[in-house]
Amino acid sequence: MIKDTIFSPSFGNRPAQLVGREPVIKRFLDGLESGPGDKDRAIVLLGQRGSGKTVLLWELADRASEKGFVVATPSIATDDMLRRIVEKIQDAGEPYVKERNSHVSGGSFGVFGFSAGLQFDKNTQETKSYQYMLTQLCRKLTLQGRGVLILVDELQANSVEVRQLVATYQELVGERQNVALVMAGLPGAVSATLNDKVQTFLNRARKFVLDPLNFSDIDAFFARSFEKLGISISSELRNKASEATQGSPYLLQLIGHNLVLYAGENDAVDSEVLSNAIQSARYDFENDICKTTLSALSDMDVSFLRAMAEDEPIVWVKDIAERMNVNFDYAQKYRKRLIDAGIIEAPARGKVEFAVPYIADYLRNLD
């Protein structure tokens, strides 16, 4: 049996290769090359669960590190986020700080609260905020000819720490410090954050919606991967596997991995192997993505989706309202909420469709 060295289906895990996200990566790297203040240095990634946000953040971290940036690897937006960002910058930036060159006009870096390298003296640690420390770290590293990249995952609506980080970043950009900021989150959470008046700066950031991957990109990746692994699969069955992913990066990893497992000792994929692999992948996807997505919604949100699932893929909102036994305006309220959350889309006026693969089937099978 072949060992899978390519696919990494554990949720949030990093695959051997990123598929279909090069345009986003290139835009970001161009921003780093353009210098401080470039719009492509402040990016918000929008995507539903399983769209590859976390994986893309780590890829950006690697690419920026290769360019000499000090990277605060992805931090989840929780209460101690700023502290962890400061610590990550200190750890990653320490090798680049040369104390013999630490003197600037007006005195040494000691006047900024540093005791040695990127470590703060006791007084600064006890009396200054993490916003202050972050500012001093970015100033010191910029003077050392280094940039700083800060990555935030699971962006939360109206987070105090996010507001503090964005305010600090805006001040650093105003000073022309060599900094960049990339945040990622669910569309609903990010939408609420962007509507916060304090977050006017984020409204000007570059936003990338992580749309479903192109069929051709997935199929080409499968073709290369199976050939490398020594898996025999016809182009017809490979096409069916590609279609079954519905453009989801997570499903791509799940289906690819299960095909390797089910290929067995013969290292070959037939119709039965393909069917079993897709069924297993769907089971994991429904538990990891569909179930988790629905658990975060209100009862009325779910009622809207269940009414919608009776007649998908494209459904009239007026028909959903009738099934829910509510008026059209009331149904419209939940339509907007679910669009903001990235769970459904509006392909045409008055119509909606699901944006999360297989969630309609999952809803129909609920008790």
N, C-alpha and C positions, 0 to 999 in steps of 0.2 A: 504493500500500500504506500502511495506517495505521501510524503509529508508536505503539508501546506505551508509554504514559505512566502506567500504573496498576500493572501486575504487575511484580514484582521477584523472579524465580526464582533468582537466584544464592544459594547456600546461606548463610544467616545474614544476607542482605541485608535492608534495611528496605523493606517495601511502602509504597505510597502511603497505605493505610488498614489499620488493624488490625481483624480480623473476630472477633467473638465473645468478646473478652476484657474487655469493659467492666465486668462484675461484679468482676473482680480489681482493675482500675484504681480503681474507685470505692471499694472497701474500703480500699485503700492510701491514697488521698487523704483519706478520712475519718480514717484514723489520723494523718496529718500534721496535720490540723485539730484533732485531739483533744489534741495536745501530747505532750511527752516521756514515755516510758514506756508509751504505748499499745501493746497487743499487735499491732495491725495495722501497727506501724512495724518489726517484725521478721518478715520473710516469707521462706519457702523455696518456690521454684517447682520442681515436680517434673514432668518430661516427657521423653519419648523424643526422639531426634534427629528434627528436622523438626516438632516440636510448637510451635515459635515462642517458645522461652524467651528467646533472645538479643534478638529483636525486641521482646518484651514488656519486657525490662529497659531497652532504649533508650527505649521509650515512657514508662515510669515516670520515667526520667531527665528527659525533656522536660517532663512534667507537674509534677514537683517543682521544676524550674528556674523554671517559670512562677510558682510560688508563692514564689519568692525563696530557695529552698534552694541551697546550694553543693553541687554534685554531682560525686562522683568517678565518672565514667562507667565502664561495665562493665570490670572487670579480671579476667583469667583467673587461676584459682587456681594460680599457679606459685611458684617459690622467691623471686622478687623482688616478690611481690604487694604487700606492705606499703609498700615503697619507692614503687611506682607510685601507690598510693592517696594517700600523703602528697603526692607531686608534683602529682597531679591536683587535690587540694583546694587546694594553694597557687595553682595556675594559675587555677582557677575562682573562688576566693575573694578574690583580690587586689583586684579592683575594689570590693569591699564594705568594705574595711578603711580606716577614716579615722584616720590617725595622730593628728590633733588631739583625737580622742575616745578615745585609747588609754590613758587613765589610769583606774585603778580604785583602790579603797580599798587603801592599803598600798604604792602605787607604780605604776610603769608596766609595760607588758607586757614590757619588757626583762628583768625578773626571771624570766620564764618561758622565756628562751632565744631570744627574737626579736631580730634586729638591725634589721629594717625590714619593715613590712607583715607578710606571712606567711612571710618568709624567716628561717631560723634563723642564729644567729651561729656562727662557726667552732667554738667549743668545744662547742656543743650537737651540731653535725653530727658531730664526731669522737668524742664520748663517750656520747651518748645513743642509745637504741634507737628504731626507727621506731614502736614502740608508744608511747613517751614523746612523740615528735613528733606523732603522730596525736591523742593526748590534748590536748596544748597547742593544736593547731589547732582542735579542736572547742570547747574552752573559750573561746578568743579569739573565734571566730565566734559562739558563743552570746551572749557579752557584747555583740557588735555587732548582736544581734537577728537573726542568721541561723541557719538550720538546716543540717545536713550530712547528705547521703544518700550511702551507700556501696553500690555494686553489685558483686557478684561473680558471674562466669559460670564454667561448667564446674567446679563445686564438686567437689573430690576427697576421697575417703575418707582420714581420718586425716592430713590435711595439717597440718604444724606451723604454717604461716602462717595457716591458717584458724582453728586453735585460738587463736593469739595474737590474731587480729582479734576473735574472739567474746569472749575474755576482756576485751579492752580495751573492746569495746562494752558489755558487761555493767557494767563499772565506770563508764562514762560515763552509762549509764541510771541507775545508782544515785546519781550526782551530779546527776541531772535536767538533764543537758546535752541540747541540742536536736539529737538524732541519730536516724537511721533506717538500717536495714540490710536489703537484699534480696539473697538468694543463689539461684542456679538451678543445677540439675544433673540428670544422669540419675538415675532412681530408685535404681538399684543403688549408685551412688557416694554418693548422699545418705543412703541407708539405712545404709551402713557408717559414715558420718560421724556420724549421729544415734545410733548404737549405741556410739560412743566415749564413755566415762564423762566425759571432759573436756568433752563437748559437751552437758551437761545443759541449758544455757540454750537451745540450738537446739531441744531437744525441746519447749520451751514456746512456740516461735515459731509463727506462723500458717503453715500449709502449704496450698498450692494445687496440686492435681493438674491439669495442663493436659490435660483430656479432649479427645477429638475434637470438632471444631466441629459445631454443629447443621446439619442439611441445610437448614433454612429460612434460616439466616443466610448460608450459602454461596450458595444460589440467589438470594437477594435481592441479595447483593453482585455476583454475576455479572450479574444483570439490570441493575443500575445502571451497572456498569462497561462492559458491551457497548453500552448505549445511549449513554453518554458518548463512547465511542470510535467510534461509528457502525458497529458490527458488527451485521449482521443474523443473528439466530438464533432459531429457533422455541422456544417454551416446552418442547416435548418434548425437543429436543436439549439445551437448557440444563439441564433436569432430569437428563439422562443425564451431562452433564459434572459436575454437582454430586455425583451419586452416585459417580462415578469417583474423586473426591477422597478418599472414605472418611473424611471429617472431618479430613484432614491439612492444616494451614496451608501446608506446603511444596508439597504436591500441588495445592492451590488455586492457588498462584502459577504452578506449572509448567504446569498445564492451561490456565489463563487466558492465559498468555503464548503458548503454542503455538497456541491457537485464533486469536489475533491474527495470528501468523505464517502459519498455513496458510490463513487466510481469503483471502489473496491480493488480487489487483487488484479483485475483485468485492466485497470486504469482507463476504462472506457465508459462513455455516457450514452445510454440508450433512452428510449422514451420513459421507461419505468424509473430509471435513475433520475432523470430530469424531473419527473412528477414528484418523486419523494423529496428531492432537494428543495424544490419550490415550496412544497407543503411544509417542510420543517422550517424553512426561512420565514414563511408567512406566520407561522405560529410564534416564532421569536419576535418578529416585527410587531405583531398585534399586541403581545404582552409588553414589549419594551416601549413602543411608540403609541399605538392606538389607545391602550388602556391608560397609560400615563397622561396622554393628552386629554382624554375625557375626564379623568379624575380631578383636573384643575378647573373644570367648568361648573357652572351653576346647573341646577335641575332644568331650568327653562332653556338654557343653551343646549343641553342634551336632548330635550324634547324637540327643539327645532331641528337638530341633526337627525333624530330618528324619523321625524316626519319627512325630512328631505330624502332619507335613505329609501323610502318606499318607492321612489320614482326617479332614481339617478340614471345616467350621469348628470344631465342638465335639467334643472327643475325650476318652475315658475314660483316666485315667492308667494304669489296669491294662492297657489295650491297648497303651499306649506301652511299658510295662515288658516286656510279652511280645515286642514287636518288637525291643527292645534286648537281649533275652535276659538281663535282670537282674531281681532281686526288686523287689517293690512299694516297700519302704522305700528302696531305692537310687534308684529313679526319683523318689520323693518329694523327695529331697535336691535333685535338679536342677530339679524343678518349683518349689521354693521359690526357688532361685537365680534362675531366669528370671522369676519373678513379681517378685522384688525389683528385677530389672534393667529391669522395665517392658516386656519383650518378649512375655510371655504374660499372660493373665488367668485367673481362676477364676470362671466364671459360675455354677457350682454345685458342690456337694461331690463331689470325685472326678473333676471334669472341668476341662479347660483349653481356651482358644482363643487365637489370635494377637492381639496388641495393635498390631502394626506392619503397616500396609497392604502387601499384595502380597508379604510375606516368604515366605509358604507357596509361592507360585508360583516365587519365586526359588530356594528350597531344592529344589524338585522338578526344577529345571533345572540344578542343580549336577552336575558330572561325578562 
